[in-house]
Amino acid sequence: MGKYKRLVTLALTSLFILNSGCGYYKSDVAFNQEERKPAIKIVKNNLEITKDKKPEINESNINQVRTNNDSVAEPVKSAVNQELVEFKGNIQHIFFHPLIVYPKMAFDGDYLTQGYNDWFVTVNEFKKIIESLYNKNFVLIDIRDTYEAFEVDGRRMVQDKKLMVPKGKKPMIISIDDLNYYEYMIENGNAHKLIIDGDGVVKTYSVNEKGEKIISDDNDIVPILDKFVEQHPDFSLNGAKGVIALTGYEGVLGYRTNELKSDKFEEEKAEAVKLIEMLKQNGWTFACHGYGHLDAKKIDIKRLIRDTNRWKNEVEPLIGPTPVYIYPFGSTVNYSDAKFKFLMGNGFEIFCGVGPEAITEYKKDCILTDRRPIDGISFHYNSKKLMDLFDCGKVVDKCRPEKY
Ligand SMILES: [Zn+2]
């Protein structure tokens, strides 16, 4: 890597991690509610969601129903015969970053240690969390199954959709932000990339503290959840797994598809595409996380347009169109803002921010939703609020720095 690029990487790294991680909040209350306050009524978990009045629709002006024209996962053999009932509460949505595989590298006292302690979760912590979610009767669902789209007089509209879940189960969406395996990540204890192993299974490739190359069906969320759902098919509705949110400035999933002039570009791209197809077959879906991980609220519209176009040119051809936009830094844009209209005009219709509650607001033509962060900050400051999901006392890894 050239010196310049390394500097840029370091600068971006510092920007992400030290200023606000991939994050979003400095305290429990800051979040992004300031700008969303007029539109959203904060409701407690498992109460009725807030939504707009549905548009008047009659048979004659409906052209199209459902949004899931993308590949749909094969149903997992399982408790399929279980009775399905309509779920009427608030759909939970939590998110993670790529997991810390080698804590000694993440918590080595360098300038990124605090960022890792703030924004990341270890492999062991993640395993305990999904075990708890499973025991608490959550079931993974596809984010695209939370709404339906249709046209009214040529205008695309969306509305809440009746969600049927096995009796006693509570729907859960999991998303993973920045599963790009940035340079700083592979130097600080995350895996290096996802690969398809010879046996056709998606695994992680990583290099441990001793410099040994490791291929494993463990070590990050994708293989761990794939394996968990295989063992517990009733943890997933119709094989759904999670949403993978990708930027583009250092490629995707560990493949440097951003280096358009590299000799290896075609090879990297082909491998990434093959992997993405397999991930889709396995129940994973994808979201836009901006190209350069910019703060959509702060930048002007010209910069947002450039950034989005670059994502559409480099990342969308790999993953296909997606209706899901996951704001970098959780920094949301107002529904009335021209920037928001621009994003909607580019096919996005589910907009994910970050908040203390997983609230969802159905507008006439889009959906605004908040995801709950699962990371060191929430373990430290929000442990009580997380009790509906897991007990931090039983989850938090001893390998974390003693002093927060
Ligand atoms: Zn991010």
Boltz pocket constraint, residues with backbone or C-beta under 6 A from the ligand:
constraints:
  - pocket:
      binder: B
      contacts: [[A, 22], [A, 23], [A, 177], [A, 178], [A, 289], [A, 293], [A, 327], [A, 328], [A, 329]]
      max_distance: 6.0
